[in-house]
């Protein structure tokens, strides 16, 4: 019983790590497609909600609260999401979710 519990704990940890990697990969894809407006404040953080289908195709996305970006920056983030037609899927099937939420941040450079 203890061995089974330990194996389950290791598998849970692997899944959590894989999910973190998945979210980081999605954030990076959006960041690469983002043209940051000069009005974007340092410390900007917006929560993105993305709806996708198996295979990673994005069917819709929206910015939700909290989001401290101005309208120009919000629009630029939405355009970046639309440029990413599909999210990673292969290798992430076990952590795939139709609806995901995550923070998109800009800390300044």
N, CA, C and O atoms as a GROMACS GRO file, in nm:
protein
  436
    1UNK      N    1   0.082  -0.119   0.000
    1UNK     CA    2   0.000   0.000   0.000
    1UNK      C    3   0.087   0.126   0.000
    1UNK      O    4   0.059   0.221  -0.073
    2UNK      N    5   0.191   0.127   0.081
    2UNK     CA    6   0.281   0.241   0.087
    2UNK      C    7   0.353   0.259  -0.046
    2UNK      O    8   0.369   0.371  -0.094
    3UNK      N    9   0.396   0.148  -0.106
    3UNK     CA   10   0.464   0.156  -0.235
    3UNK      C   11   0.371   0.215  -0.342
    3UNK      O   12   0.413   0.297  -0.423
    4UNK      N   13   0.247   0.173  -0.340
    4UNK     CA   14   0.149   0.225  -0.435
    4UNK      C   15   0.128   0.376  -0.413
    4UNK      O   16   0.119   0.453  -0.509
    5UNK      N   17   0.120   0.416  -0.289
    5UNK     CA   18   0.105   0.558  -0.256
    5UNK      C   19   0.226   0.638  -0.303
    5UNK      O   20   0.211   0.748  -0.356
    6UNK      N   21   0.346   0.584  -0.285
    6UNK     CA   22   0.468   0.651  -0.330
    6UNK      C   23   0.472   0.663  -0.482
    6UNK      O   24   0.509   0.767  -0.536
    7UNK      N   25   0.432   0.556  -0.550
    7UNK     CA   26   0.429   0.559  -0.696
    7UNK      C   27   0.328   0.664  -0.745
    7UNK      O   28   0.354   0.737  -0.841
    8UNK      N   29   0.214   0.671  -0.678
    8UNK     CA   30   0.112   0.769  -0.715
    8UNK      C   31   0.163   0.911  -0.691
    8UNK      O   32   0.138   1.001  -0.772
    9UNK      N   33   0.233   0.931  -0.582
    9UNK     CA   34   0.288   1.063  -0.551
    9UNK      C   35   0.391   1.104  -0.657
    9UNK      O   36   0.394   1.220  -0.698
   10UNK      N   37   0.475   1.010  -0.700
   10UNK     CA   38   0.573   1.040  -0.805
   10UNK      C   39   0.503   1.073  -0.937
   10UNK      O   40   0.543   1.166  -1.007
   11UNK      N   41   0.399   0.998  -0.970
   11UNK     CA   42   0.325   1.025  -1.093
   11UNK      C   43   0.255   1.160  -1.086
   11UNK      O   44   0.253   1.234  -1.185
   12UNK      N   45   0.198   1.193  -0.973
   12UNK     CA   46   0.134   1.324  -0.955
   12UNK      C   47   0.236   1.436  -0.973
   12UNK      O   48   0.206   1.537  -1.036
   13UNK      N   49   0.355   1.418  -0.919
   13UNK     CA   50   0.461   1.518  -0.932
   13UNK      C   51   0.504   1.532  -1.078
   13UNK      O   52   0.526   1.643  -1.126
   14UNK      N   53   0.515   1.419  -1.149
   14UNK     CA   54   0.551   1.423  -1.292
   14UNK      C   55   0.446   1.499  -1.371
   14UNK      O   56   0.479   1.580  -1.458
   15UNK      N   57   0.319   1.474  -1.341
   15UNK     CA   58   0.211   1.541  -1.412
   15UNK      C   59   0.211   1.692  -1.382
   15UNK      O   60   0.189   1.773  -1.472
   16UNK      N   61   0.235   1.728  -1.257
   16UNK     CA   62   0.240   1.870  -1.220
   16UNK      C   63   0.355   1.940  -1.292
   16UNK      O   64   0.338   2.052  -1.342
   17UNK      N   65   0.470   1.875  -1.300
   17UNK     CA   66   0.585   1.932  -1.370
   17UNK      C   67   0.554   1.945  -1.519
   17UNK      O   68   0.588   2.045  -1.581
   18UNK      N   69   0.491   1.844  -1.577
   18UNK     CA   70   0.456   1.847  -1.718
   18UNK      C   71   0.356   1.959  -1.745
   18UNK      O   72   0.365   2.027  -1.848
   19UNK      N   73   0.260   1.977  -1.656
   19UNK     CA   74   0.162   2.085  -1.674
   19UNK      C   75   0.231   2.222  -1.667
   19UNK      O   76   0.200   2.310  -1.747
   20UNK      N   77   0.322   2.240  -1.574
   20UNK     CA   78   0.398   2.365  -1.565
   20UNK      C   79   0.475   2.390  -1.695
   20UNK      O   80   0.476   2.502  -1.747
   21UNK      N   81   0.539   2.286  -1.747
   21UNK     CA   82   0.613   2.298  -1.873
   21UNK      C   83   0.520   2.335  -1.987
   21UNK      O   84   0.554   2.417  -2.072
   22UNK      N   85   0.402   2.275  -1.989
   22UNK     CA   86   0.301   2.301  -2.091
   22UNK      C   87   0.260   2.448  -2.089
   22UNK      O   88   0.257   2.513  -2.194
   23UNK      N   89   0.229   2.501  -1.971
   23UNK     CA   90   0.189   2.641  -1.957
   23UNK      C   91   0.303   2.734  -1.999
   23UNK      O   92   0.281   2.833  -2.069
   24UNK      N   93   0.426   2.702  -1.956
   24UNK     CA   94   0.542   2.785  -1.995
   24UNK      C   95   0.561   2.785  -2.147
   24UNK      O   96   0.597   2.887  -2.205
   25UNK      N   97   0.538   2.671  -2.210
   25UNK     CA   98   0.551   2.662  -2.356
   25UNK      C   99   0.446   2.748  -2.424
   25UNK      O  100   0.477   2.817  -2.522
   26UNK      N  101   0.323   2.746  -2.374
   26UNK     CA  102   0.216   2.829  -2.429
   26UNK      C  103   0.250   2.977  -2.411
   26UNK      O  104   0.235   3.056  -2.504
   27UNK      N  105   0.294   3.014  -2.291
   27UNK     CA  106   0.330   3.153  -2.265
   27UNK      C  107   0.439   3.200  -2.361
   27UNK      O  108   0.433   3.312  -2.413
   28UNK      N  109   0.537   3.116  -2.384
   28UNK     CA  110   0.647   3.152  -2.474
   28UNK      C  111   0.598   3.168  -2.618
   28UNK      O  112   0.643   3.259  -2.688
   29UNK      N  113   0.509   3.081  -2.662
   29UNK     CA  114   0.453   3.094  -2.797
   29UNK      C  115   0.383   3.228  -2.814
   29UNK      O  116   0.399   3.294  -2.917
   30UNK      N  117   0.305   3.266  -2.716
   30UNK     CA  118   0.234   3.394  -2.723
   30UNK      C  119   0.335   3.509  -2.719
   30UNK      O  120   0.324   3.605  -2.795
   31UNK      N  121   0.432   3.498  -2.631
   31UNK     CA  122   0.534   3.605  -2.619
   31UNK      C  123   0.607   3.625  -2.752
   31UNK      O  124   0.632   3.739  -2.792
   32UNK      N  125   0.641   3.517  -2.820
   32UNK     CA  126   0.711   3.528  -2.949
   32UNK      C  127   0.626   3.596  -3.056
   32UNK      O  128   0.680   3.658  -3.148
   33UNK      N  129   0.495   3.586  -3.043
   33UNK     CA  130   0.404   3.645  -3.140
   33UNK      C  131   0.351   3.781  -3.098
   33UNK      O  132   0.267   3.840  -3.166
   34UNK      N  133   0.401   3.831  -2.986
   34UNK     CA  134   0.351   3.956  -2.929
   34UNK      C  135   0.439   4.073  -2.971
   34UNK      O  136   0.561   4.068  -2.957
   35UNK      N  137   0.377   4.176  -3.022
   35UNK     CA  138   0.445   4.302  -3.051
   35UNK      C  139   0.404   4.396  -2.938
   35UNK      O  140   0.293   4.448  -2.936
   36UNK      N  141   0.495   4.417  -2.845
   36UNK     CA  142   0.465   4.496  -2.725
   36UNK      C  143   0.455   4.644  -2.759
   36UNK      O  144   0.548   4.702  -2.814
   37UNK      N  145   0.340   4.705  -2.726
   37UNK     CA  146   0.327   4.849  -2.746
   37UNK      C  147   0.412   4.925  -2.645
   37UNK      O  148   0.439   4.874  -2.536
   38UNK      N  149   0.455   5.046  -2.680
   38UNK     CA  150   0.536   5.123  -2.586
   38UNK      C  151   0.460   5.164  -2.460
   38UNK      O  152   0.521   5.202  -2.360
   39UNK      N  153   0.328   5.156  -2.463
   39UNK     CA  154   0.248   5.192  -2.346
   39UNK      C  155   0.237   5.081  -2.242
   39UNK      O  156   0.180   5.100  -2.135
   40UNK      N  157   0.292   4.964  -2.274
   40UNK     CA  158   0.283   4.851  -2.181
   40UNK      C  159   0.362   4.882  -2.055
   40UNK      O  160   0.482   4.907  -2.061
   41UNK      N  161   0.295   4.882  -1.940
   41UNK     CA  162   0.365   4.916  -1.816
   41UNK      C  163   0.451   4.799  -1.766
   41UNK      O  164   0.416   4.682  -1.784
   42UNK      N  165   0.563   4.833  -1.703
   42UNK     CA  166   0.640   4.730  -1.634
   42UNK      C  167   0.549   4.669  -1.528
   42UNK      O  168   0.470   4.741  -1.465
   43UNK      N  169   0.559   4.540  -1.508
   43UNK     CA  170   0.474   4.474  -1.409
   43UNK      C  171   0.336   4.442  -1.461
   43UNK      O  172   0.247   4.405  -1.384
   44UNK      N  173   0.316   4.454  -1.593
   44UNK     CA  174   0.186   4.420  -1.652
   44UNK      C  175   0.159   4.272  -1.633
   44UNK      O  176   0.246   4.188  -1.654
   45UNK      N  177   0.036   4.240  -1.593
   45UNK     CA  178  -0.005   4.100  -1.578
   45UNK      C  179  -0.151   4.088  -1.617
   45UNK      O  180  -0.237   4.158  -1.564
   46UNK      N  181  -0.177   3.999  -1.711
   46UNK     CA  182  -0.314   3.970  -1.752
   46UNK      C  183  -0.335   3.819  -1.745
   46UNK      O  184  -0.246   3.740  -1.775
   47UNK      N  185  -0.454   3.783  -1.704
   47UNK     CA  186  -0.492   3.642  -1.705
   47UNK      C  187  -0.556   3.612  -1.840
   47UNK      O  188  -0.647   3.682  -1.884
   48UNK      N  189  -0.506   3.508  -1.905
   48UNK     CA  190  -0.560   3.465  -2.033
   48UNK      C  191  -0.640   3.337  -2.011
   48UNK      O  192  -0.597   3.247  -1.938
   49UNK      N  193  -0.753   3.330  -2.075
   49UNK     CA  194  -0.833   3.206  -2.075
   49UNK      C  195  -0.840   3.160  -2.220
   49UNK      O  196  -0.887   3.233  -2.308
   50UNK      N  197  -0.794   3.039  -2.244
   50UNK     CA  198  -0.788   2.985  -2.379
   50UNK      C  199  -0.873   2.858  -2.385
   50UNK      O  200  -0.864   2.771  -2.298
   51UNK      N  201  -0.954   2.850  -2.490
   51UNK     CA  202  -1.035   2.730  -2.516
   51UNK      C  203  -0.976   2.664  -2.640
   51UNK      O  204  -0.952   2.728  -2.742
   52UNK      N  205  -0.953   2.533  -2.628
   52UNK     CA  206  -0.891   2.460  -2.737
   52UNK      C  207  -0.958   2.324  -2.752
   52UNK      O  208  -1.031   2.279  -2.664
   53UNK      N  209  -0.930   2.261  -2.865
   53UNK     CA  210  -0.980   2.126  -2.888
   53UNK      C  211  -0.861   2.031  -2.891
   53UNK      O  212  -0.748   2.074  -2.911
   54UNK      N  213  -0.886   1.900  -2.870
   54UNK     CA  214  -0.774   1.805  -2.878
   54UNK      C  215  -0.698   1.824  -3.009
   54UNK      O  216  -0.757   1.836  -3.116
   55UNK      N  217  -0.568   1.826  -2.997
   55UNK     CA  218  -0.481   1.858  -3.109
   55UNK      C  219  -0.420   1.995  -3.090
   55UNK      O  220  -0.322   2.029  -3.156
   56UNK      N  221  -0.478   2.076  -2.999
   56UNK     CA  222  -0.421   2.205  -2.965
   56UNK      C  223  -0.477   2.324  -3.040
   56UNK      O  224  -0.432   2.436  -3.017
   57UNK      N  225  -0.574   2.302  -3.131
   57UNK     CA  226  -0.629   2.415  -3.206
   57UNK      C  227  -0.707   2.507  -3.112
   57UNK      O  228  -0.795   2.463  -3.038
   58UNK      N  229  -0.673   2.636  -3.116
   58UNK     CA  230  -0.741   2.734  -3.033
   58UNK      C  231  -0.875   2.769  -3.098
   58UNK      O  232  -0.880   2.805  -3.215
   59UNK      N  233  -0.984   2.757  -3.020
   59UNK     CA  234  -1.114   2.794  -3.075
   59UNK      C  235  -1.158   2.932  -3.024
   59UNK      O  236  -1.238   2.999  -3.090
   60UNK      N  237  -1.108   2.973  -2.910
   60UNK     CA  238  -1.131   3.110  -2.864
   60UNK      C  239  -1.035   3.140  -2.749
   60UNK      O  240  -0.980   3.050  -2.686
   61UNK      N  241  -1.018   3.269  -2.725
   61UNK     CA  242  -0.932   3.314  -2.616
   61UNK      C  243  -0.981   3.450  -2.570
   61UNK      O  244  -1.036   3.528  -2.649
   62UNK      N  245  -0.960   3.477  -2.443
   62UNK     CA  246  -1.001   3.606  -2.390
   62UNK      C  247  -0.912   3.646  -2.274
   62UNK      O  248  -0.852   3.562  -2.207
   63UNK      N  249  -0.904   3.776  -2.252
   63UNK     CA  250  -0.835   3.830  -2.135
   63UNK      C  251  -0.940   3.842  -2.026
   63UNK      O  252  -1.050   3.893  -2.050
   64UNK      N  253  -0.906   3.796  -1.907
   64UNK     CA  254  -0.999   3.805  -1.794
   64UNK      C  255  -0.927   3.873  -1.678
   64UNK      O  256  -0.805   3.889  -1.680
   65UNK      N  257  -1.002   3.911  -1.578
   65UNK     CA  258  -0.943   3.976  -1.460
   65UNK      C  259  -0.862   3.874  -1.381
   65UNK      O  260  -0.900   3.757  -1.374
   66UNK      N  261  -0.754   3.916  -1.324
   66UNK     CA  262  -0.700   4.051  -1.326
   66UNK      C  263  -0.622   4.079  -1.454
   66UNK      O  264  -0.561   3.990  -1.514
   67UNK      N  265  -0.626   4.205  -1.495
   67UNK     CA  266  -0.546   4.251  -1.609
   67UNK      C  267  -0.524   4.401  -1.593
   67UNK      O  268  -0.620   4.479  -1.598
   68UNK      N  269  -0.400   4.440  -1.574
   68UNK     CA  270  -0.369   4.582  -1.553
   68UNK      C  271  -0.316   4.650  -1.679
   68UNK      O  272  -0.250   4.753  -1.670
   69UNK      N  273  -0.343   4.592  -1.796
   69UNK     CA  274  -0.296   4.649  -1.922
   69UNK      C  275  -0.397   4.748  -1.977
   69UNK      O  276  -0.517   4.736  -1.953
   70UNK      N  277  -0.346   4.847  -2.050
   70UNK     CA  278  -0.436   4.941  -2.116
   70UNK      C  279  -0.497   4.874  -2.240
   70UNK      O  280  -0.459   4.762  -2.276
   71UNK      N  281  -0.590   4.943  -2.305
   71UNK     CA  282  -0.662   4.884  -2.420
   71UNK      C  283  -0.568   4.850  -2.535
   71UNK      O  284  -0.588   4.747  -2.601
   72UNK      N  285  -0.468   4.932  -2.560
   72UNK     CA  286  -0.374   4.906  -2.670
   72UNK      C  287  -0.298   4.777  -2.642
   72UNK      O  288  -0.281   4.693  -2.730
   73UNK      N  289  -0.250   4.762  -2.519
   73UNK     CA  290  -0.176   4.642  -2.482
   73UNK      C  291  -0.267   4.519  -2.485
   73UNK      O  292  -0.227   4.413  -2.532
   74UNK      N  293  -0.388   4.535  -2.436
   74UNK     CA  294  -0.483   4.422  -2.440
   74UNK      C  295  -0.504   4.375  -2.584
   74UNK      O  296  -0.502   4.255  -2.612
   75UNK      N  297  -0.523   4.471  -2.673
   75UNK     CA  298  -0.541   4.435  -2.814
   75UNK      C  299  -0.420   4.364  -2.871
   75UNK      O  300  -0.434   4.271  -2.950
   76UNK      N  301  -0.302   4.409  -2.833
   76UNK     CA  302  -0.180   4.346  -2.884
   76UNK      C  303  -0.166   4.202  -2.834
   76UNK      O  304  -0.118   4.115  -2.907
   77UNK      N  305  -0.208   4.177  -2.711
   77UNK     CA  306  -0.203   4.041  -2.656
   77UNK      C  307  -0.304   3.953  -2.729
   77UNK      O  308  -0.274   3.839  -2.764
   78UNK      N  309  -0.424   4.005  -2.752
   78UNK     CA  310  -0.526   3.929  -2.824
   78UNK      C  311  -0.478   3.894  -2.966
   78UNK      O  312  -0.500   3.783  -3.013
   79UNK      N  313  -0.412   3.989  -3.032
   79UNK     CA  314  -0.358   3.961  -3.166
   79UNK      C  315  -0.248   3.854  -3.160
   79UNK      O  316  -0.239   3.769  -3.248
   80UNK      N  317  -0.166   3.858  -3.056
   80UNK     CA  318  -0.060   3.757  -3.041
   80UNK      C  319  -0.121   3.618  -3.026
   80UNK      O  320  -0.072   3.521  -3.084
   81UNK      N  321  -0.227   3.610  -2.948
   81UNK     CA  322  -0.294   3.480  -2.930
   81UNK      C  323  -0.349   3.431  -3.064
   81UNK      O  324  -0.337   3.313  -3.097
   82UNK      N  325  -0.410   3.522  -3.140
   82UNK     CA  326  -0.469   3.481  -3.268
   82UNK      C  327  -0.362   3.436  -3.367
   82UNK      O  328  -0.391   3.357  -3.458
   83UNK      N  329  -0.239   3.484  -3.353
   83UNK     CA  330  -0.130   3.441  -3.441
   83UNK      C  331  -0.083   3.299  -3.408
   83UNK      O  332  -0.024   3.231  -3.492
   84UNK      N  333  -0.110   3.256  -3.286
   84UNK     CA  334  -0.076   3.120  -3.245
   84UNK      C  335  -0.199   3.035  -3.276
   84UNK      O  336  -0.291   3.026  -3.195
   85UNK      N  337  -0.201   2.972  -3.391
   85UNK     CA  338  -0.321   2.901  -3.432
   85UNK      C  339  -0.342   2.772  -3.353
   85UNK      O  340  -0.455   2.729  -3.333
   86UNK      N  341  -0.233   2.712  -3.309
   86UNK     CA  342  -0.245   2.587  -3.234
   86UNK      C  343  -0.143   2.585  -3.122
   86UNK      O  344  -0.030   2.632  -3.136
   87UNK      N  345  -0.187   2.531  -3.010
   87UNK     CA  346  -0.100   2.515  -2.895
   87UNK      C  347  -0.031   2.380  -2.903
   87UNK      O  348  -0.076   2.291  -2.976
   88UNK      N  349   0.076   2.362  -2.829
   88UNK     CA  350   0.143   2.232  -2.830
   88UNK      C  351   0.047   2.125  -2.779
   88UNK      O  352  -0.032   2.150  -2.688
   89UNK      N  353   0.054   2.010  -2.837
   89UNK     CA  354  -0.034   1.900  -2.795
   89UNK      C  355   0.045   1.771  -2.777
   89UNK      O  356   0.037   1.706  -2.673
   90UNK      N  357   0.123   1.735  -2.880
   90UNK     CA  358   0.200   1.610  -2.874
   90UNK      C  359   0.294   1.612  -2.755
   90UNK      O  360   0.374   1.705  -2.739
   91UNK      N  361   0.286   1.510  -2.673
   91UNK     CA  362   0.368   1.502  -2.553
   91UNK      C  363   0.300   1.559  -2.430
   91UNK      O  364   0.345   1.536  -2.317
   92UNK      N  365   0.191   1.634  -2.452
   92UNK     CA  366   0.119   1.695  -2.340
   92UNK      C  367  -0.024   1.641  -2.328
   92UNK      O  368  -0.107   1.699  -2.258
   93UNK      N  369  -0.052   1.532  -2.396
   93UNK     CA  370  -0.188   1.478  -2.396
   93UNK      C  371  -0.242   1.453  -2.256
   93UNK      O  372  -0.360   1.474  -2.228
   94UNK      N  373  -0.155   1.407  -2.167
   94UNK     CA  374  -0.200   1.372  -2.032
   94UNK      C  375  -0.236   1.494  -1.947
   94UNK      O  376  -0.304   1.479  -1.845
   95UNK      N  377  -0.192   1.612  -1.987
   95UNK     CA  378  -0.225   1.734  -1.911
   95UNK      C  379  -0.312   1.830  -1.993
   95UNK      O  380  -0.338   1.942  -1.951
   96UNK      N  381  -0.357   1.784  -2.109
   96UNK     CA  382  -0.442   1.866  -2.194
   96UNK      C  383  -0.572   1.899  -2.122
   96UNK      O  384  -0.633   1.814  -2.056
   97UNK      N  385  -0.614   2.026  -2.135
   97UNK     CA  386  -0.744   2.070  -2.084
   97UNK      C  387  -0.807   2.158  -2.191
   97UNK      O  388  -0.739   2.238  -2.254
   98UNK      N  389  -0.936   2.143  -2.212
   98UNK     CA  390  -1.006   2.224  -2.312
   98UNK      C  391  -1.000   2.373  -2.276
   98UNK      O  392  -0.989   2.458  -2.365
   99UNK      N  393  -1.008   2.403  -2.148
   99UNK     CA  394  -1.004   2.542  -2.102
   99UNK      C  395  -0.886   2.556  -2.006
   99UNK      O  396  -0.877   2.484  -1.907
  100UNK      N  397  -0.797   2.650  -2.038
  100UNK     CA  398  -0.685   2.674  -1.948
  100UNK      C  399  -0.676   2.824  -1.920
  100UNK      O  400  -0.708   2.907  -2.006
  101UNK      N  401  -0.633   2.856  -1.801
  101UNK     CA  402  -0.609   2.994  -1.761
  101UNK      C  403  -0.467   3.004  -1.710
  101UNK      O  404  -0.418   2.916  -1.640
  102UNK      N  405  -0.402   3.113  -1.747
  102UNK     CA  406  -0.266   3.135  -1.700
  102UNK      C  407  -0.234   3.284  -1.708
  102UNK      O  408  -0.302   3.359  -1.777
  103UNK      N  409  -0.131   3.323  -1.637
  103UNK     CA  410  -0.090   3.463  -1.633
  103UNK      C  411   0.007   3.492  -1.747
  103UNK      O  412   0.096   3.412  -1.777
  104UNK      N  413  -0.011   3.606  -1.809
  104UNK     CA  414   0.081   3.657  -1.910
  104UNK      C  415   0.138   3.786  -1.853
  104UNK      O  416   0.063   3.879  -1.822
  105UNK      N  417   0.270   3.791  -1.839
  105UNK     CA  418   0.335   3.902  -1.770
  105UNK      C  419   0.438   3.974  -1.858
  105UNK      O  420   0.497   3.916  -1.949
  106UNK      N  421   0.455   4.101  -1.827
  106UNK     CA  422   0.566   4.177  -1.883
  106UNK      C  423   0.632   4.250  -1.766
  106UNK      O  424   0.568   4.331  -1.698
  107UNK      N  425   0.759   4.222  -1.745
  107UNK     CA  426   0.831   4.280  -1.632
  107UNK      C  427   0.922   4.394  -1.673
  107UNK      O  428   0.987   4.454  -1.588
  108UNK      N  429   0.928   4.426  -1.799
  108UNK     CA  430   1.019   4.530  -1.845
  108UNK      C  431   1.153   4.471  -1.885
  108UNK      O  432   1.185   4.356  -1.852
  109UNK      N  433   1.231   4.550  -1.955
  109UNK     CA  434   1.360   4.498  -2.002
  109UNK      C  435   1.472   4.591  -1.972
  109UNK      O  436   1.587   4.563  -2.004
   0.00000   0.00000   0.00000
